[in-house]
Amino acid sequence: MINRREFTVGTACLAAAAGLGLPGLAFAQKKPEDGREYRTLDKRVPQDAPAGKIEVVEFFWYSCPHCNTFEPQLNAWSKKLPQDVVLRRVPVAFRDDFVPQQRLYYTLEALGKVDELHTKVFKAIHVDKQPTAKEDQILAWAEKNGLDKAKFQEVYNSFSVSTKARKASQLQDAFKVEGVPALGVAGRWYTDGSMAGNMPRALQVTDYLLAEARKSK
């Protein structure tokens, strides 16, 4: 996990690398503990989901290697979600220089291209080593991936995308996100790889919290 106070892709990443391993069997049998493997929020966060649905928010940063590793795990988990659960991705901005990648995600969303290109952003950064931290680099990536550069730039700099990026930062603060990848559940709970021990266990904790959310519907 990338901690919000330690952004260098060095010590912080190495320390967090264990957070993506497979959970042990004993781990899987244990009931998650509030304050240890997850945290109940002091104040509920409004969900952006249809009535009757429970929202799971994944907080991520495209340049985070652990978010890149977690992405296939999250995709596999999301394909088995019950009908009453909605997954929402939220790009974080712990610093101002994260904002261009926030805008990148919301531009893809506005263009209806998240399903097609979201994982390709991770690949460009972590496999192809293509810089995507600034607007001109992002526009070059968009054009390379067959998108109309002028239209992409127009949406990227639109009021709508700026608003979504700002709201994403407000949401990360409301959930008190400590690092990424991280998960918010039902506007009531927060967990991440550091708390749960690893991200597969964080998904187990999320499943437990979803069951808890259903009990109090």
HURAUR-V54780 format. One record per residue. N is the residue number from 1. RES is the residue in one small letter. PHI is phi in degrees with one decimal (none if undefined). NEAR is the number of other C-alpha atoms within 10 Angstrom. D_FIRST is the distance of its C-alpha to the first C-alpha in Angstrom with 1 decimal. Layout:
N;RES;PHI;NEAR;D_FIRST  N;RES;PHI;NEAR;D_FIRST
This chain:
1;m;none;28;0.0  2;i;-87.4;29;3.8  3;n;-78.0;18;6.1  4;r;-66.1;15;9.3  5;r;-95.0;11;11.4  6;e;-132.3;12;10.1  7;f;-99.1;15;10.2  8;t;-65.9;10;11.8  9;v;-79.4;12;10.5  10;g;-142.4;9;11.7  11;t;-56.2;12;11.1  12;a;-60.8;16;7.8  13;c;-69.7;19;6.5  14;l;-64.0;12;9.0  15;a;-64.9;13;8.2  16;a;-89.8;17;4.8  17;a;-57.0;17;6.9  18;a;-62.2;16;8.8  19;g;-69.3;25;6.6  20;l;-114.8;22;8.3  21;g;-74.4;13;11.7  22;l;-85.2;13;14.7  23;p;-70.9;17;15.6  24;g;-75.0;9;18.8  25;l;-64.7;8;22.0  26;a;-62.2;7;22.5  27;f;-57.2;14;19.1  28;a;-65.2;13;20.3  29;q;-85.2;8;23.6  30;k;-84.4;9;22.4  31;k;-69.6;11;22.6  32;p;-60.6;19;19.4  33;e;-108.7;12;20.0  34;d;-63.7;12;19.8  35;g;90.4;11;18.2  36;r;-118.0;12;16.3  37;e;-95.8;20;14.5  38;y;-153.2;23;15.0  39;r;-132.6;18;16.7  40;t;-81.9;16;20.0  41;l;-70.4;15;20.3  42;d;-64.8;10;23.3  43;k;-129.1;11;24.5  44;r;-64.3;13;24.3  45;v;-104.6;16;23.0  46;p;-59.2;12;25.4  47;q;-85.8;16;24.5  48;d;-107.6;15;25.2  49;a;-135.0;15;26.5  50;p;-59.0;11;30.1  51;a;-56.0;8;32.1  52;g;85.1;10;31.5  53;k;-101.2;17;28.0  54;i;-105.6;23;24.8  55;e;-98.8;22;21.9  56;v;-111.0;26;18.2  57;v;-106.6;23;16.1  58;e;-99.5;21;12.9  59;f;-91.9;24;11.1  60;f;-146.2;25;9.9  61;w;-139.8;24;10.5  62;y;-54.8;26;12.6  63;s;-81.5;20;11.8  64;c;-79.3;21;8.0  65;p;-62.7;19;8.4  66;h;-74.7;23;5.7  67;c;-65.6;24;7.7  68;n;-62.1;21;10.6  69;t;-68.7;16;10.3  70;f;-74.1;19;9.8  71;e;-51.9;17;12.8  72;p;-64.5;12;15.6  73;q;-64.9;15;14.4  74;l;-65.6;16;14.5  75;n;-61.1;10;17.8  76;a;-62.5;10;19.4  77;w;-64.6;14;18.6  78;s;-66.7;14;19.9  79;k;-70.2;8;23.1  80;k;-105.1;8;24.1  81;l;-66.8;12;23.7  82;p;-64.7;11;26.9  83;q;-61.8;8;29.1  84;d;-90.9;13;28.2  85;v;-117.0;18;24.5  86;v;-119.6;17;23.2  87;l;-96.7;17;19.8  88;r;-128.0;14;19.0  89;r;-94.0;14;16.4  90;v;-133.2;23;15.7  91;p;-76.6;26;14.4  92;v;-88.6;28;13.1  93;a;-140.5;23;14.8  94;f;-73.6;19;13.6  95;r;-139.7;11;16.3  96;d;-60.6;7;19.5  97;d;-77.4;11;18.6  98;f;-84.2;17;16.1  99;v;-59.3;22;19.1  100;p;-54.7;22;20.7  101;q;-75.3;23;17.9  102;q;-59.9;25;18.2  103;r;-63.0;25;21.9  104;l;-57.1;29;21.4  105;y;-61.0;25;19.9  106;y;-70.7;26;22.6  107;t;-69.7;25;25.2  108;l;-59.2;21;24.4  109;e;-62.3;15;24.6  110;a;-64.0;15;28.0  111;l;-88.5;12;29.3  112;g;69.6;11;28.5  113;k;-114.2;14;26.4  114;v;-60.7;16;22.9  115;d;-58.2;10;23.8  116;e;-79.4;9;25.3  117;l;-120.0;16;23.0  118;h;-55.7;16;19.5  119;t;-69.4;14;18.3  120;k;-70.5;16;20.6  121;v;-65.8;24;18.7  122;f;-57.6;23;15.6  123;k;-62.5;15;18.2  124;a;-58.1;16;19.9  125;i;-78.2;18;16.9  126;h;-93.4;17;15.3  127;v;-106.0;11;18.6  128;d;-82.7;11;21.4  129;k;57.3;10;19.8  130;q;-87.8;16;21.7  131;p;-62.9;15;20.9  132;t;-141.4;22;20.2  133;a;-96.5;17;19.3  134;k;-126.4;14;22.9  135;e;-56.1;17;25.5  136;d;-63.9;13;27.8  137;q;-68.5;13;25.1  138;i;-66.9;23;24.1  139;l;-64.4;20;27.8  140;a;-63.7;15;28.4  141;w;-63.1;19;25.7  142;a;-60.6;20;27.2  143;e;-64.4;13;30.7  144;k;-61.5;11;29.7  145;n;-98.1;13;28.5  146;g;84.0;8;31.8  147;l;-92.2;16;31.3  148;d;-69.1;12;34.1  149;k;-61.3;16;32.9  150;a;-64.7;11;35.1  151;k;-66.9;11;34.2  152;f;-59.2;20;30.5  153;q;-63.9;17;30.9  154;e;-62.3;12;33.0  155;v;-68.9;19;30.5  156;y;-55.6;24;27.6  157;n;-98.6;15;29.6  158;s;-76.1;13;31.1  159;f;-61.8;11;31.2  160;s;-59.1;15;29.6  161;v;-68.3;22;26.4  162;s;-60.5;19;26.3  163;t;-64.8;12;26.7  164;k;-64.4;18;23.9  165;a;-64.0;24;21.5  166;r;-63.8;16;22.7  167;k;-66.3;13;22.5  168;a;-63.3;20;18.8  169;s;-66.3;19;18.1  170;q;-65.0;14;20.4  171;l;-68.1;21;18.6  172;q;-62.2;21;15.1  173;d;-72.6;14;17.2  174;a;-64.0;16;19.1  175;f;-85.0;26;16.2  176;k;53.8;13;14.9  177;v;-64.0;22;11.4  178;e;-98.1;19;9.3  179;g;-179.3;23;6.1  180;v;-131.1;25;5.3  181;p;-71.5;31;6.0  182;a;-148.4;26;8.2  183;l;-132.2;27;11.9  184;g;-111.2;29;15.1  185;v;-125.2;25;18.2  186;a;57.8;25;21.8  187;g;67.6;22;21.3  188;r;-125.3;18;21.3  189;w;-133.5;23;18.0  190;y;-136.4;28;14.3  191;t;-147.9;30;11.6  192;d;-153.5;30;7.9  193;g;-65.3;28;6.3  194;s;-69.1;25;7.0  195;m;-70.2;19;10.3  196;a;-78.1;22;11.4  197;g;109.3;21;10.5  198;n;-166.6;21;8.9  199;m;-72.9;30;8.9  200;p;-59.5;22;12.6  201;r;-67.0;25;13.4  202;a;-60.7;27;11.8  203;l;-69.1;20;14.3  204;q;-63.7;18;17.0  205;v;-61.2;25;16.5  206;t;-61.3;23;16.8  207;d;-59.3;16;20.0  208;y;-62.3;13;21.3  209;l;-67.8;22;20.8  210;l;-62.5;20;22.5  211;a;-63.7;11;25.4  212;e;-64.3;12;25.5  213;a;-62.5;17;25.7  214;r;-64.8;13;28.6  215;k;-63.6;8;30.5  216;s;-103.0;6;30.7  217;k;-63.9;8;31.7
